[in-house]
């Protein structure tokens, strides 16, 4: 791709403020770094991915409000974490974290463990216990 052909579609998630580096060929035939604001196919794919993430977070929130899962599951989705990552953050085995996603078990967790979850999610203990 030539330097002049590098896409500059600023209609992206960052509003054109974030630039990424691409490599293109200049007039001398040398590869050079060129800043790009993005391009349409990438922006469409990112929009679709974020829509899916937001739907998963919304569904998790509804399940917490219905009493099906604990806030641990909601915040795990919201923070784009998976079970192994969250387990490593709180210093528990994966099966223990999965068990903590049950509302009945979550209600019995110690304040110290709840604080570890709050710290992992970067929220206050109050926010962990009462989703806003």
MDTraj code that builds the backbone (N, CA, C; nanometers):
import mdtraj as md
import numpy as np

residues = "UNK UNK UNK UNK UNK UNK UNK UNK UNK UNK UNK UNK UNK UNK UNK UNK UNK UNK UNK UNK UNK UNK UNK UNK UNK UNK UNK UNK UNK UNK UNK UNK UNK UNK UNK UNK UNK UNK UNK UNK UNK UNK UNK UNK UNK UNK UNK UNK UNK UNK UNK UNK UNK UNK UNK UNK UNK UNK UNK UNK UNK UNK UNK UNK UNK UNK UNK UNK UNK UNK UNK UNK UNK UNK UNK UNK UNK UNK UNK UNK UNK UNK UNK UNK UNK UNK UNK UNK UNK UNK UNK UNK UNK UNK UNK UNK UNK UNK UNK UNK UNK UNK UNK UNK UNK UNK UNK UNK UNK UNK UNK UNK UNK UNK UNK UNK UNK UNK UNK UNK UNK UNK UNK UNK UNK UNK UNK UNK UNK UNK UNK UNK".split()
xyz = np.array([
    [0.0852, -0.1154, 0.0000],
    [0.0000, 0.0000, 0.0000],
    [0.0908, 0.1230, 0.0000],
    [0.0531, 0.2211, -0.0765],
    [0.1304, 0.3445, -0.0825],
    [0.0931, 0.4342, 0.0354],
    [0.1865, 0.5226, 0.0668],
    [0.1702, 0.6113, 0.1809],
    [0.0407, 0.6925, 0.1710],
    [0.0057, 0.7358, 0.0522],
    [-0.1136, 0.8181, 0.0311],
    [-0.2428, 0.7369, 0.0417],
    [-0.2327, 0.6040, 0.0344],
    [-0.3508, 0.5171, 0.0340],
    [-0.3871, 0.4636, 0.1728],
    [-0.3095, 0.4990, 0.2738],
    [-0.3370, 0.4512, 0.4094],
    [-0.4733, 0.5058, 0.4528],
    [-0.5650, 0.4162, 0.4958],
    [-0.7006, 0.4609, 0.5324],
    [-0.7010, 0.5579, 0.6503],
    [-0.7889, 0.6560, 0.6413],
    [-0.8030, 0.7567, 0.7458],
    [-0.9498, 0.7747, 0.7823],
    [-1.0192, 0.6643, 0.8061],
    [-1.1606, 0.6697, 0.8432],
    [-1.1710, 0.7009, 0.9921],
    [-1.1992, 0.8251, 1.0255],
    [-1.2013, 0.8657, 1.1661],
    [-1.3323, 0.8301, 1.2361],
    [-1.4247, 0.7644, 1.1675],
    [-1.5507, 0.7230, 1.2279],
    [-1.5296, 0.5908, 1.3007],
    [-1.4564, 0.5972, 1.4129],
    [-1.4277, 0.4758, 1.4879],
    [-1.4613, 0.4969, 1.6349],
    [-1.4314, 0.3992, 1.7162],
    [-1.4666, 0.4042, 1.8575],
    [-1.3961, 0.5172, 1.9312],
    [-1.2844, 0.5611, 1.8804],
    [-1.2071, 0.6649, 1.9479],
    [-1.2344, 0.8034, 1.8913],
    [-1.3261, 0.8139, 1.7973],
    [-1.3599, 0.9430, 1.7393],
    [-1.2463, 1.0044, 1.6601],
    [-1.1550, 0.9207, 1.6129],
    [-1.0439, 0.9703, 1.5333],
    [-0.9285, 1.0228, 1.6169],
    [-0.9382, 1.0173, 1.7499],
    [-0.8314, 1.0702, 1.8343],
    [-0.7180, 0.9703, 1.8534],
    [-0.7464, 0.8425, 1.8372],
    [-0.6463, 0.7378, 1.8533],
    [-0.5894, 0.7045, 1.7162],
    [-0.4596, 0.7051, 1.7050],
    [-0.3944, 0.6716, 1.5785],
    [-0.3184, 0.5412, 1.5956],
    [-0.3201, 0.4610, 1.4923],
    [-0.2417, 0.3391, 1.4943],
    [-0.1372, 0.3465, 1.3843],
    [-0.0312, 0.2723, 1.4024],
    [0.0785, 0.2741, 1.3059],
    [0.0566, 0.1650, 1.2023],
    [0.0711, 0.2033, 1.0769],
    [0.0670, 0.1088, 0.9663],
    [0.1939, 0.1304, 0.8847],
    [0.2293, 0.0325, 0.8066],
    [0.3464, 0.0448, 0.7221],
    [0.3015, 0.0598, 0.5782],
    [0.3638, 0.1533, 0.5099],
    [0.3303, 0.1795, 0.3706],
    [0.4593, 0.2121, 0.2948],
    [0.4492, 0.2148, 0.1650],
    [0.5645, 0.2432, 0.0798],
    [0.5616, 0.3904, 0.0404],
    [0.6743, 0.4589, 0.0604],
    [0.6812, 0.5994, 0.0207],
    [0.7200, 0.6111, -0.1268],
    [0.7409, 0.7322, -0.1746],
    [0.7728, 0.7564, -0.3152],
    [0.9060, 0.6952, -0.3580],
    [0.9952, 0.6717, -0.2628],
    [1.1256, 0.6126, -0.2938],
    [1.1224, 0.4607, -0.2909],
    [1.0090, 0.4024, -0.2541],
    [0.9965, 0.2565, -0.2471],
    [1.0376, 0.1985, -0.1133],
    [1.0603, 0.2822, -0.0146],
    [1.0986, 0.2368, 0.1192],
    [0.9749, 0.2246, 0.2073],
    [0.9790, 0.1271, 0.2983],
    [0.8700, 0.1132, 0.3936],
    [0.8850, 0.2192, 0.5016],
    [0.7756, 0.2865, 0.5315],
    [0.7740, 0.3900, 0.6345],
    [0.6513, 0.3704, 0.7231],
    [0.6611, 0.4228, 0.8444],
    [0.5473, 0.4183, 0.9357],
    [0.4548, 0.5351, 0.9041],
    [0.3244, 0.5048, 0.8988],
    [0.2247, 0.6077, 0.8715],
    [0.1140, 0.5929, 0.9754],
    [0.0703, 0.7043, 1.0317],
    [-0.0398, 0.6998, 1.1266],
    [-0.1714, 0.6887, 1.0513],
    [-0.2594, 0.6039, 1.1047],
    [-0.3910, 0.5852, 1.0446],
    [-0.4972, 0.6004, 1.1519],
    [-0.6067, 0.6667, 1.1179],
    [-0.7184, 0.6822, 1.2116],
    [-0.8084, 0.5593, 1.2075],
    [-0.7824, 0.4648, 1.1210],
    [-0.8630, 0.3433, 1.1100],
    [-0.9228, 0.3295, 0.9723],
    [-0.9919, 0.2183, 0.9527],
    [-1.0583, 0.1981, 0.8247],
    [-1.1895, 0.1263, 0.8472],
    [-1.2798, 0.1425, 0.7554],
    [-1.4187, 0.1006, 0.7725],
    [-1.4361, -0.0456, 0.8135],
    [-1.3739, -0.1443, 0.7462],
    [-1.3963, -0.2836, 0.7883],
    [-1.3559, -0.3095, 0.9340],
    [-1.2462, -0.2506, 0.9755],
    [-1.2017, -0.2667, 1.1133],
    [-1.3020, -0.2033, 1.2095],
    [-1.3523, -0.0866, 1.1749],
    [-1.4484, -0.0170, 1.2604],
    [-1.5779, -0.0946, 1.2734],
    [-1.6241, -0.1542, 1.1652],
    [-1.7468, -0.2349, 1.1687],
    [-1.7271, -0.3561, 1.2592],
    [-1.6134, -0.4238, 1.2436],
    [-1.5851, -0.5420, 1.3261],
    [-1.5761, -0.5053, 1.4739],
    [-1.5121, -0.3935, 1.5052],
    [-1.5004, -0.3500, 1.6448],
    [-1.6366, -0.3127, 1.7017],
    [-1.7186, -0.2443, 1.6239],
    [-1.8535, -0.2097, 1.6704],
    [-1.9339, -0.3348, 1.7030],
    [-1.9257, -0.4353, 1.6155],
    [-1.9993, -0.5597, 1.6375],
    [-1.9479, -0.6319, 1.7621],
    [-1.8174, -0.6328, 1.7807],
    [-1.7604, -0.6994, 1.8979],
    [-1.8060, -0.6305, 2.0267],
    [-1.8041, -0.4967, 2.0275],
    [-1.8458, -0.4247, 2.1480],
    [-1.9955, -0.4372, 2.1731],
    [-2.0749, -0.4486, 2.0673],
    [-2.2186, -0.4718, 2.0853],
    [-2.2414, -0.6049, 2.1558],
    [-2.1668, -0.7066, 2.1155],
    [-2.1803, -0.8381, 2.1780],
    [-2.1377, -0.8334, 2.3251],
    [-2.0286, -0.7646, 2.3534],
    [-1.9821, -0.7512, 2.4920],
    [-2.0891, -0.6819, 2.5753],
    [-2.1439, -0.5734, 2.5235],
    [-2.2462, -0.4991, 2.5981],
    [-2.3716, -0.5828, 2.6211],
    [-2.4090, -0.6662, 2.5253],
    [-2.5241, -0.7549, 2.5426],
    [-2.4971, -0.8579, 2.6523],
    [-2.3758, -0.9116, 2.6551],
    [-2.3408, -1.0103, 2.7574],
    [-2.3432, -0.9472, 2.8968],
    [-2.2947, -0.8239, 2.9070],
    [-2.2954, -0.7533, 3.0363],
    [-2.4389, -0.7256, 3.0787],
    [-2.5205, -0.6825, 2.9839],
    [-2.6612, -0.6536, 3.0127],
    [-2.7345, -0.7804, 3.0587],
    [-2.7073, -0.8922, 2.9927],
    [-2.7702, -1.0193, 3.0300],
    [-2.7245, -1.0638, 3.1687],
    [-2.5960, -1.0460, 3.1984],
    [-2.5449, -1.0834, 3.3303],
    [-2.6087, -0.9976, 3.4391],
    [-2.6251, -0.8697, 3.4115],
    [-2.6889, -0.7798, 3.5089],
    [-2.8330, -0.8240, 3.5362],
    [-2.9058, -0.8598, 3.4306],
    [-3.0441, -0.9052, 3.4461],
    [-3.0498, -1.0328, 3.5297],
    [-2.9529, -1.1218, 3.5097],
    [-2.9504, -1.2466, 3.5866],
    [-2.9175, -1.2212, 3.7335],
    [-2.8331, -1.1210, 3.7612],
    [-2.8037, -1.0852, 3.9010],
    [-2.9296, -1.0305, 3.9655],
    [-2.9980, -0.9418, 3.8946],
    [-3.1207, -0.8817, 3.9485],
    [-3.2301, -0.9860, 3.9694],
    [-3.2287, -1.0921, 3.8878],
    [-3.3265, -1.1993, 3.9032],
    [-3.2854, -1.3005, 4.0103],
    [-3.1656, -1.2838, 4.0656],
    [-3.1197, -1.3742, 4.1709],
    [-3.0649, -1.5060, 4.1206],
    [-3.0305, -1.5122, 3.9920],
    [-2.9783, -1.6366, 3.9333],
    [-2.8280, -1.6516, 3.9530],
    [-2.7548, -1.5392, 3.9514],
    [-2.6102, -1.5406, 3.9674],
    [-2.5702, -1.4283, 4.0625],
    [-2.4478, -1.4343, 4.1123],
    [-2.3985, -1.3309, 4.2036],
    [-2.3320, -1.2172, 4.1252],
    [-2.3070, -1.1075, 4.1909],
    [-2.2379, -0.9962, 4.1253],
    [-2.0989, -1.0321, 4.0729],
    [-2.0385, -1.1368, 4.1246],
    [-1.9069, -1.1797, 4.0755],
    [-1.9145, -1.2090, 3.9258],
    [-2.0187, -1.2789, 3.8835],
    [-2.0339, -1.3128, 3.7422],
    [-2.0558, -1.1879, 3.6578],
    [-2.1344, -1.0944, 3.7094],
    [-2.1596, -0.9688, 3.6373],
    [-2.0311, -0.8902, 3.6177],
    [-1.9566, -0.8690, 3.7252],
    [-1.8344, -0.7901, 3.7146],
    [-1.7276, -0.8610, 3.6324],
    [-1.7284, -0.9928, 3.6341],
    [-1.6345, -1.0671, 3.5506],
    [-1.6625, -1.0368, 3.4030],
    [-1.7903, -1.0367, 3.3638],
    [-1.8271, -1.0022, 3.2260],
    [-1.7936, -0.8567, 3.1962],
    [-1.8291, -0.7694, 3.2874],
    [-1.8089, -0.6259, 3.2659],
    [-1.6615, -0.5915, 3.2484],
    [-1.5733, -0.6628, 3.3182],
    [-1.4301, -0.6363, 3.3110],
    [-1.3580, -0.7224, 3.2080],
    [-1.4355, -0.7919, 3.1253],
    [-1.3799, -0.8754, 3.0180],
    [-1.2797, -0.9772, 3.0709],
    [-1.3144, -1.0379, 3.1847],
    [-1.2295, -1.1392, 3.2450],
    [-1.2859, -1.2769, 3.2161],
    [-1.1998, -1.3757, 3.2240],
    [-1.2474, -1.5132, 3.2197],
    [-1.2179, -1.5758, 3.3561],
    [-1.2645, -1.6967, 3.3744],
    [-1.2531, -1.7637, 3.5036],
    [-1.1077, -1.7792, 3.5501],
    [-1.0165, -1.8274, 3.4649],
    [-0.8772, -1.8413, 3.5113],
    [-0.8144, -1.7082, 3.5539],
    [-0.8425, -1.6014, 3.4815],
    [-0.7852, -1.4715, 3.5152],
    [-0.8380, -1.4218, 3.6496],
    [-0.9695, -1.4270, 3.6661],
    [-1.0281, -1.3809, 3.7920],
    [-0.9790, -1.4653, 3.9089],
    [-0.9710, -1.5951, 3.8904],
    [-0.9220, -1.6830, 3.9975],
    [-0.7800, -1.6448, 4.0376],
    [-0.6970, -1.6111, 3.9409],
    [-0.5600, -1.5724, 3.9745],
    [-0.5570, -1.4383, 4.0472],
    [-0.6451, -1.3465, 4.0124],
    [-0.6502, -1.2160, 4.0797],
    [-0.6908, -1.2272, 4.2258],
    [-0.7861, -1.3156, 4.2554],
    [-0.8343, -1.3271, 4.3939],
    [-0.7639, -1.4380, 4.4715],
    [-0.6746, -1.5113, 4.4067],
    [-0.5993, -1.6157, 4.4756],
    [-0.6813, -1.7370, 4.5133],
    [-0.7758, -1.7733, 4.4269],
    [-0.8605, -1.8897, 4.4524],
    [-0.8529, -1.9844, 4.3336],
    [-0.8965, -2.1074, 4.3546],
    [-0.9071, -2.2010, 4.2442],
    [-1.0276, -2.1639, 4.1588],
    [-1.0239, -2.2036, 4.0331],
    [-1.1342, -2.1710, 3.9421],
    [-1.2665, -2.2263, 3.9925],
    [-1.2651, -2.3472, 4.0460],
    [-1.3909, -2.4063, 4.0925],
    [-1.4483, -2.3266, 4.2097],
    [-1.3603, -2.2654, 4.2894],
    [-1.4086, -2.1853, 4.4009],
    [-1.4743, -2.0561, 4.3505],
    [-1.4122, -1.9917, 4.2524],
    [-1.4690, -1.8692, 4.1962],
    [-1.6026, -1.9000, 4.1302],
    [-1.6083, -2.0121, 4.0592],
    [-1.7342, -2.0511, 3.9952],
    [-1.8424, -2.0737, 4.1005],
    [-1.8048, -2.1301, 4.2111],
    [-1.8995, -2.1527, 4.3206],
    [-1.9457, -2.0203, 4.3803],
    [-1.8559, -1.9215, 4.3845],
    [-1.8901, -1.7898, 4.4386],
    [-1.9878, -1.7140, 4.3485],
    [-2.0087, -1.7638, 4.2296],
    [-2.1049, -1.7021, 4.1378],
    [-2.2488, -1.7431, 4.1696],
    [-2.2650, -1.8323, 4.2655],
    [-2.3985, -1.8720, 4.3102],
    [-2.4407, -1.7738, 4.4191],
    [-2.5601, -1.7178, 4.4081],
    [-2.6039, -1.6159, 4.5057],
    [-2.5989, -1.6620, 4.6509],
    [-2.6398, -1.7846, 4.6770],
    [-2.6400, -1.8352, 4.8144],
    [-2.5004, -1.8440, 4.8726],
    [-2.4048, -1.8864, 4.7935],
    [-2.2661, -1.8970, 4.8385],
    [-2.2062, -1.7574, 4.8538],
    [-2.2364, -1.6691, 4.7588],
    [-2.1834, -1.5325, 4.7610],
    [-2.2221, -1.4594, 4.8898],
    [-2.3440, -1.4797, 4.9346],
    [-2.3925, -1.4111, 5.0556],
    [-2.3152, -1.4535, 5.1809],
    [-2.2530, -1.5706, 5.1760],
    [-2.1809, -1.6225, 5.2924],
    [-2.0308, -1.5927, 5.2885],
    [-1.9835, -1.5228, 5.1858],
    [-1.8400, -1.4959, 5.1747],
    [-1.7947, -1.3981, 5.2831],
    [-1.6724, -1.4146, 5.3265],
    [-1.6172, -1.3275, 5.4305],
    [-1.5924, -1.1872, 5.3748],
    [-1.5945, -1.0871, 5.4610],
    [-1.5655, -0.9503, 5.4166],
    [-1.4277, -0.9384, 5.3505],
    [-1.3318, -1.0151, 5.4003],
    [-1.1959, -1.0121, 5.3435],
    [-1.1967, -1.0620, 5.1988],
    [-1.2676, -1.1712, 5.1729],
    [-1.2739, -1.2244, 5.0368],
    [-1.3548, -1.1323, 4.9453],
    [-1.4614, -1.0767, 4.9983],
    [-1.5398, -0.9809, 4.9191],
    [-1.4538, -0.8602, 4.8795],
    [-1.3684, -0.8169, 4.9720],
    [-1.2796, -0.7044, 4.9407],
    [-1.1795, -0.7428, 4.8318],
    [-1.1336, -0.8668, 4.8315],
    [-1.0422, -0.9120, 4.7252],
    [-1.1116, -0.9083, 4.5901],
    [-1.2384, -0.9481, 4.5864],
    [-1.3145, -0.9380, 4.4609],
    [-1.3317, -0.7915, 4.4212],
    [-1.3662, -0.7064, 4.5165],
    [-1.3840, -0.5642, 4.4869],
    [-1.2545, -0.5044, 4.4316],
    [-1.1431, -0.5400, 4.4914],
    [-1.0136, -0.4907, 4.4435],
    [-0.9836, -0.5416, 4.3028],
    [-1.0148, -0.6678, 4.2768],
    [-0.9901, -0.7242, 4.1435],
    [-1.0731, -0.6535, 4.0373],
    [-1.1945, -0.6134, 4.0728],
    [-1.2833, -0.5460, 3.9781],
    [-1.2667, -0.3937, 3.9801],
    [-1.1837, -0.3456, 4.0741],
    [-1.1610, -0.2011, 4.0895],
    [-1.2917, -0.1259, 4.1175],
    [-1.3696, -0.1809, 4.2095],
    [-1.4933, -0.1175, 4.2550],
    [-1.4914, -0.1169, 4.4076],
    [-1.5787, -0.0372, 4.4657],
    [-1.5893, -0.0368, 4.6112],
    [-1.6643, -0.1618, 4.6564],
    [-1.6512, -0.1924, 4.7825],
    [-1.7223, -0.3068, 4.8379],
    [-1.8734, -0.2862, 4.8268],
    [-1.9175, -0.1628, 4.8450],
    [-2.0592, -0.1304, 4.8315],
    [-2.1084, -0.1568, 4.6902],
    [-2.0293, -0.1154, 4.5916],
    [-2.0678, -0.1388, 4.4509],
    [-2.0717, -0.2877, 4.4192],
    [-1.9803, -0.3637, 4.4789],
    [-1.9801, -0.5085, 4.4568],
    [-2.1082, -0.5705, 4.5092],
    [-2.1504, -0.5270, 4.6262],
    [-2.2685, -0.5849, 4.6895],
    [-2.3991, -0.5340, 4.6306],
    [-2.3993, -0.4108, 4.5793],
    [-2.5201, -0.3513, 4.5226],
    [-2.4860, -0.2929, 4.3852],
    [-2.5170, -0.3636, 4.2817],
    [-2.4858, -0.3177, 4.1456],
    [-2.5675, -0.1955, 4.1141],
    [-2.5005, -0.0930, 4.0659],
    [-2.5699, 0.0307, 4.0280],
    [-2.6257, 0.0195, 3.8872],
])
top = md.Topology()
chain = top.add_chain()
for i, resn in enumerate(residues, 1):
    res = top.add_residue(resn, chain, resSeq=i)
    for name in ("N", "CA", "C"):
        top.add_atom(name, md.element.get_by_symbol(name[0]), res)
traj = md.Trajectory(xyz[None], top)
